[in-house]
């Protein structure tokens, strides 16, 4: 019964927020994957004081805070994070050579997407953007979901530390909420 309630909540959330989920535009994404993605977003992006099951609105204040970080967090800081991450990835001999380049693209696209979600059109197209801007490139580079999982784990594990060390500790909760939801969606959608 709680599974049915969760599915119903996810469907209402998709409709309320006008998320693009057409099977014509997202042919590789199953209904179950979509429901899991939406539940991840609901858990992280609904206003924090209300349970997702009672409030179907995305926390607009959260999206505004995420957008405002674009002006505060420099490209240099993101580049240093990417460089540190690339070194970690490179040191694993099991990783393919192109994983560093694709990981840099992944981080860049994730942050670009996050900064733009304040605009309704970009929020509506969230799943399309995750598919077209990240997953298509990732898989066409010959990388797998397990590679994605290890890179996502590294991003989640390291980015909060990089922000805190560089004086942006206040940005950590906002980025954490964003990254937890989007990286969960990437992993669900990538698991085809």
Secondary structure by P-SEA (a helix, b strand, c coil): caaaaaaaaaaaaaaaacccccccccccccaaaaaaaaaaaaacccccccccccccccaaaaaaaaaaccccccaaaaaaaaaaaaaaaaaccccccaaaaaaaaaaaaaaaaaaacccaaaaaaaaaaaaaccaaaaaaacccaaaaaaaaaaaaacaaaaaaaaccccaaaaaaaaaaaaaaaaaaaacc
